[in-house]
Amino acid sequence: MAVSSSDTAVMLTPDVTGAQGSATPPGGGRPAIILVPWDPDSPDHVERMRLQRVACGWKQDGAEGWRPLQREGKIGLHWIVLSPTHPETPSRLAAHQTQFPAEAAPLRDTSRAILGRPHTVHLDIMAARTTDGDNDNNDNNALFVPVGHISLDGWHHDPSLQTSAADGVYSLTTFYVSGAMQGVGIGGAAVTECERMAAQDFGAKTMTLDTISNEDVAVDSPRRIALNRPLQKITNQDWYTRRGYQEYHRRPNAWFDTDATGKEWWCTAVCLRKSLV
């Protein structure tokens, strides 16, 4: 999972997130988020993805390569959208738009298919748009402001993830949550919704993912020190472990980052999986 490291001055109310990642928002269990498919043929969707990848700091030019994979139904990139029924949505959306003003304009739900299946426009997200109440009801395309994105994939180029829609193995990839949403349960809610969708809509039996190993972000990690990375309150690996994911494979030299002197620092990726049945 990747999040922006920027701070926000807006205080947000967190959801109560259980050990398995199920968010229980205040006010009777109303959902914190809904997932809306990314439209690879929409210039606005592609540009917003670019902006969010820049904020993420990883795979900043990835959108162009994801467009054909999304069209072919191999990957299922979704926007993370704040649910209009959740009581904290107005304050959370305001925090996001304040921190990322270039992302304030709403997008339209224009995707026609996701993972090879027809997509029906989410008319229930009309309220999850801009904080000033701007709206356009002249067509059937719902407006929304995404606060992140996550991909549910039925195919992956790396065999270590074992991704295969035919075998019921789906993977979580390309996960980003706005820095304005840190600590309020949005990331956990997005993962939980992907797991529900994978199992109920696509018959998935297993979910897999990969992330950086604990040792590469530890207090005494030469890599972390050289790259001047802050210590995490909870590591990515531990965050997923708390949600029921277990390590099954390690991939040394998975990717690298470059320090201020130009030296490359490679890291180990841990592959994790969770049974959905």
C-alpha positions in Angstrom: 0.0 0.0 0.0 1.2 3.5 -0.8 0.1 6.7 0.8 1.1 10.3 0.4 3.5 11.5 3.1 2.1 15.1 3.2 0.4 16.2 6.4 -3.0 17.8 6.6 -4.3 20.4 9.1 -7.8 19.0 9.0 -8.6 16.6 11.9 -10.6 13.6 10.7 -12.6 11.1 12.7 -11.3 7.5 12.2 -13.5 4.5 11.6 -13.1 1.5 13.9 -11.1 -1.0 11.9 -11.1 -4.6 13.0 -8.2 -7.0 12.9 -9.4 -8.4 9.5 -9.8 -5.0 8.0 -13.5 -4.6 8.2 -14.3 -1.0 8.8 -17.3 -0.3 11.0 -18.0 3.4 10.4 -20.0 5.5 12.9 -23.7 5.8 12.4 -24.9 2.3 12.0 -22.3 0.6 9.8 -22.7 2.8 6.7 -19.9 2.1 4.2 -16.9 4.4 4.2 -16.1 3.9 0.5 -17.3 2.5 -2.8 -15.1 1.5 -5.7 -15.7 2.9 -9.2 -13.9 1.5 -12.2 -11.1 3.6 -13.9 -11.9 4.4 -17.5 -8.8 3.9 -19.6 -10.5 5.7 -22.5 -11.2 8.9 -20.6 -8.5 11.6 -20.8 -9.8 13.0 -17.5 -9.4 9.6 -15.8 -6.0 9.1 -17.2 -4.8 12.5 -16.1 -6.2 12.1 -12.6 -4.4 8.7 -12.4 -1.2 10.4 -13.4 -1.6 13.1 -10.7 -2.3 10.4 -8.0 0.7 8.4 -9.1 2.9 11.5 -8.9 1.6 12.0 -5.3 2.3 8.4 -4.6 5.9 8.7 -5.9 5.9 5.3 -7.6 5.1 4.2 -11.2 4.4 7.8 -12.1 4.0 7.0 -15.8 2.1 3.7 -15.2 -1.2 4.8 -16.5 -0.4 4.5 -20.2 0.7 0.9 -19.8 -2.4 0.1 -17.7 -4.8 1.3 -20.3 -4.7 -1.7 -22.7 -4.6 -4.1 -19.7 -7.8 -2.5 -18.3 -9.5 -2.6 -21.7 -8.6 -6.3 -22.1 -10.1 -7.1 -18.7 -6.7 -8.4 -17.3 -6.6 -5.8 -14.5 -9.4 -4.0 -12.6 -8.2 -0.6 -11.6 -10.8 1.1 -9.4 -11.1 4.6 -7.9 -11.6 4.8 -4.2 -14.6 7.1 -3.7 -16.0 8.3 -0.4 -19.5 7.0 0.2 -22.2 9.7 0.2 -24.0 7.9 3.0 -21.1 8.1 5.5 -21.3 10.9 8.0 -17.6 11.8 7.7 -17.5 12.1 3.9 -17.9 16.0 3.8 -15.0 16.6 6.1 -12.8 13.9 4.5 -13.5 15.2 1.0 -12.7 18.8 2.1 -9.4 17.6 3.6 -8.5 15.8 0.3 -9.4 18.8 -1.9 -7.5 21.2 0.3 -4.3 19.1 0.3 -4.6 18.2 -3.4 -6.4 21.2 -5.2 -5.5 19.9 -8.6 -7.7 16.9 -7.9 -10.7 18.9 -6.8 -12.7 18.7 -10.0 -15.1 15.7 -10.2 -14.8 12.9 -12.7 -17.6 11.0 -14.4 -18.4 7.3 -14.0 -17.9 6.5 -17.7 -16.3 3.0 -17.7 -18.2 0.5 -19.8 -16.6 -2.7 -18.5 -14.4 -4.0 -15.7 -12.5 -7.3 -15.6 -14.4 -8.3 -18.8 -17.9 -7.6 -17.4 -20.2 -4.7 -18.3 -20.3 -1.9 -15.8 -23.4 -0.1 -14.7 -23.0 3.6 -13.8 -23.0 4.2 -10.1 -25.9 6.7 -9.8 -25.6 6.4 -6.0 -22.4 8.5 -6.0 -23.9 11.7 -7.1 -23.4 13.1 -3.6 -19.7 12.1 -3.5 -18.5 14.9 -5.7 -17.3 18.4 -4.8 -17.7 20.1 -1.4 -19.4 23.2 -2.9 -22.4 21.2 -4.1 -21.6 21.6 -7.8 -23.4 18.9 -9.8 -24.8 18.2 -13.3 -27.9 16.1 -13.6 -28.2 16.5 -17.4 -26.9 13.0 -18.1 -26.6 9.6 -16.5 -22.9 9.8 -15.6 -22.4 10.1 -11.9 -19.9 12.6 -10.6 -17.3 11.7 -8.0 -13.9 12.8 -6.6 -11.5 9.9 -6.1 -9.3 9.9 -3.0 -7.1 7.0 -4.2 -7.2 3.9 -6.3 -6.7 0.1 -6.0 -6.5 -2.6 -8.6 -8.1 -6.1 -8.4 -6.2 -8.1 -11.1 -7.0 -11.4 -12.7 -3.6 -11.4 -14.5 -0.1 -10.3 -13.5 3.2 -10.4 -15.3 5.1 -11.7 -12.3 4.5 -15.5 -11.7 5.4 -15.2 -8.0 1.9 -13.7 -7.4 0.3 -16.8 -8.9 -2.4 -14.5 -10.3 -4.9 -16.5 -12.4 -8.6 -15.7 -12.8 -9.2 -19.2 -14.2 -7.8 -20.7 -11.0 -9.6 -18.3 -8.7 -6.5 -16.4 -7.7 -6.8 -12.6 -7.8 -4.2 -10.0 -6.8 -4.3 -6.6 -5.1 -1.9 -4.2 -6.8 -1.5 -0.4 -7.6 -2.8 0.7 -4.2 -2.7 4.4 -3.2 -4.7 6.4 -0.6 -4.6 10.1 -0.4 -2.3 11.5 2.3 -5.3 13.4 3.6 -7.0 10.1 4.4 -4.3 8.6 6.6 -5.4 6.8 9.8 -9.2 6.9 9.2 -9.7 3.4 7.8 -10.1 4.2 4.1 -7.3 1.8 3.1 -8.7 -1.0 5.1 -12.2 -0.4 3.8 -10.9 -0.5 0.2 -9.1 -3.8 0.7 -12.2 -5.3 2.4 -14.4 -4.2 -0.5 -11.9 -5.7 -3.1 -12.0 -9.0 -1.2 -15.8 -9.0 -1.1 -16.0 -8.1 -4.8 -13.4 -10.8 -5.7 -15.2 -13.5 -3.9 -18.8 -12.6 -4.6 -18.6 -11.2 -8.1 -15.7 -13.2 -9.6 -15.6 -16.4 -7.6 -12.1 -15.8 -6.3 -10.8 -18.3 -3.8 -7.5 -16.6 -2.9 -6.1 -13.1 -2.9 -2.4 -12.4 -3.3 -0.2 -9.3 -3.2 3.4 -8.2 -2.6 4.9 -5.5 -0.6 8.3 -4.4 0.9 9.7 -6.6 3.6 9.8 -5.6 7.2 13.6 -5.7 7.3 13.9 -3.1 4.6 12.0 -0.5 6.6 13.4 -1.4 10.0 15.1 1.2 12.3 18.5 -0.2 11.5 17.9 -0.9 7.8 20.9 0.6 5.7 18.4 1.0 2.9 15.9 3.0 4.9 18.7 5.2 6.4 20.4 5.8 3.0 17.1 6.8 1.4 16.2 9.0 4.4 12.8 7.2 4.8 10.8 7.8 8.0 10.0 5.0 10.3 6.5 3.7 9.8 4.0 3.4 12.7 3.1 0.1 11.1 4.9 -1.6 8.3 3.1 -2.5 5.1 3.8 -6.2 5.8 2.4 -6.0 9.3 -0.6 -4.0 8.0 -1.6 -6.8 5.7 -0.8 -9.5 8.2 -3.3 -8.0 10.6 -5.9 -8.4 7.9 -5.3 -12.1 7.5 -2.6 -12.3 4.9 0.3 -14.8 5.3 3.7 -14.8 3.7 4.4 -17.6 1.2 7.3 -16.4 -0.9 10.1 -13.8 -1.0 11.5 -12.1 -4.0 15.0 -10.7 -3.5 16.0 -7.6 -5.5 12.4 -6.9 -6.4 12.9 -3.2 -7.1 15.2 -0.3 -6.2 15.3 3.3 -5.2 18.2 5.7 -5.7 19.7 7.7 -2.9 21.1 11.2 -3.1 24.5 10.0 -4.3 23.0 8.0 -7.1 23.5 4.6 -5.5 20.7 2.0 -6.1 19.2 0.3 -3.1 17.3 -2.9 -3.8 14.7 -4.4 -1.6 13.1 -7.7 -0.9 9.4 -8.1 -1.7 7.3 -10.5 0.4 4.4 -12.2 -1.3 1.3 -12.6 0.8 -1.9 -14.5 0.4 -5.3 -14.8 2.0 -8.0 -17.4 1.6 -11.4 -16.0 0.7 -13.3 -19.2 1.2 
